[in-house]
Amino acid sequence: MFAQCGARDLDSSYVTCGSLVKLMNTRHNVRLHSHDVKYGSGSGQQSVTGVDSADDANSYWRIRGKPDKICQRGEPIQCGQAIRITHMKTGRNLHSHHFSSPLSNHQEVSAFGENGEGDDLDVWTVQCSDTHWERDDAVRFKHVATEVFLSVTGEQYGQPIRGQREVHGMPSPNQHNYWKVMEGVFIQPSSDPVRHDEL
């Protein structure tokens, strides 16, 4: 009964545009997280951390296309594709820039923008080994503008975010910058033609 697998079933193994996911760093077993707490140094923007908890709603991120390229809802993300990763609760995008991170002195990673709109420092490419980003793959995220990799090396914050890990950018690929999709809502491709009925 489960042996038959059509093309639409194959699509269900991919991370797709519009999917809402939790991303876990495979080396440190923490989920990418943000909240409306600003860095006390560096840019002063919204902080991005890693948390141990699997059920924190502040760890959901939406996978979106970059600003100048349409990413059709439900379309599988290709390896090497430029994307934005938007924090569900605050509407700010995963962002990096040439500020030092507060604990490790690597490059700061923050959440930036309003209602999902920020700037060109919000764009990351998905580094994976096949044609598309598969849900069970460990992948890297490379920041397009500064070429750092989204990473965790284990440094822990004190108050007000005690126990959360620093997330930062590192210049080279290594075991600290692999991420895997965990919990999530995956948008499936539509078989209907695209229509815009909002108006």
N, C-alpha and C positions, 0 to 999 in steps of 0.2 A: 504494500500500500504506500510506503514512503519511498520506494525505490525510484519512482518516476520524478524527474526533475526537469522542469521546463526552464526557458530563459528567464522568466520572471522570478522563479525560485532562486536562480543564481544571483540575481540582483540583491536578494535579501542578505547576502554575506558581505556586502560593502557598506562602508560609511558613505552617506549621501548628503548632498546639499540640503540644508534645513534641519538635519538631525540634531537632536539635543542630547549631549553625552557627558559622561564623567570620564576624565582622562587620568590614568594612574601611571606614575613614574615607576618603572619596573625594578629599578635598583633599590629604591627606598620605600616602595609600597605606600606612597602618599598620593592623594588625589589633588589635581590642580584646583585651586580654590581662590575666591576673592570675596570681598565684603566692603562695605563703605567705611573702611579704615584707611587713612592716608599715611604714606611714609612720612616719618619725622625728619628725614634727610633726603638728599638727592632731589628728585623732581617734585616731591610732595604730592604725587598723584596717588590714586587708589592702589593699595598694596595687593600683590598676588602671592599666594603662599601654597604650601602643600599640607594637607591634613590627613590624619590616619582614618578618620571616620568615613564609613561608606555611605551613611544616610544623611549627610548634611546637604540641604537644598542649595547652599551657596557654592556647590561644586559642579553645577550644571552649566555647560557651555554650548552655544549654538554654532554649528559649522556653516559658514557663509562664503560667498564669492568675494573677490576683491572689488573695490568700488567701481572700476571701469569695465568690469566683465560680468555679465549675467551668469549666475549659477542656478540653473533650473532646479526647483525643489524636487528632490528624489533622484537627481542625477548622481551616479557614483563619482566620488572624488578620485581623480587620477594621481598617480605618483608623480611628484614634481609640480603639481598644481598649486597656484598661489591662492590662499584662502585668508579669511578673517575668522577669528575665534572669539565669539561675543559672549560675555558673562550674562546669563539669563536674568538674574535678579536686579542687576544695576544697569544693564544695557551698555556697558563699556567694553571696549575691545582689548584683547591681549596685545600688548604694546611693548616695544623696547627702544632704547635710545642710549646715548653716550653719557649716562650717569653711572656711578659706581653703586653696586648693591650694598645694603647696609651692613651685612654680616661678613660676607666672603670677599668683598671687593671685586667681584665679577661684574658683569653688566646688569644694570637694573632691568627688571621686567615689571610692568605695571598694567593697570587697566585704565583705558583712556577713551574719551569721546562722550557723546550724549546720544541716547536712543540709537545706538549701533553705528553712529557716524563719527569717525575720528579723522585720521590722516594716513599718509602713506607709510607711517611707522607701525601700522596695525597689520601689516601683511606678512604672512609666513608661508613657506612652501612645505608640503608634506613630503618627507623623504622615506620612501618605502621601496621594496625590492621587486614588486611585480608591476602590472599595468595600473591597477586600482588599489586604493586603500581598503584592505580587507579588515573586517571587525576584529579578527583574532590576531592581527599582525602587531608586532612592536614597531613603532615608527618614530622618526625624529621630526621635529619642527624647526626649520631654519629660517631665521629672520631675514627677510629680503634686503632691507636697507643696510643692515650692519653685519650680516652674515654670521651671527652667533646662533648657537643651538639652545633651545629651551631645556633647562637643566635643573637638577636638584643635587646638592652634594651633602646634605644632612644637617647644616647649621640650623639651630632652633632659636626662635624668638622667645623673649620674656613677655612681660605685660605690654599692651593689652591683649596680645594674641599668643599667650604662653603655649609652648609645645608645637606650634606650627612651624613648618620648615621654610627656609628661604628658597624661592624660585628665582633663577637668574639666567643670564645668557653666557655661554662659554664658547670660546673661539674654535674649538675643535670637537669632532664627533668622538664620543667615548661612552662608557657604560652608564654614565650619569644622565644621558639625554635620550633614553628610550621611553616611549609612552605607549600605553595600550588603552583602548576603549573598554570601559567597564559597563556600568549601568547606562541606559539611555532609551530614547525614543527615536527610532530610525524611520525617516520619511521614505516611503516607497515611490518608485516612478509611477506616474499616472499613465494609463493607457489612452486617456482622452486627449484631444488636441488642446494646446494651451489656450485658455480664454481669459480675458480680463473683464470681469463683470462687476468690478467694484463701483463703477459710476452709475 
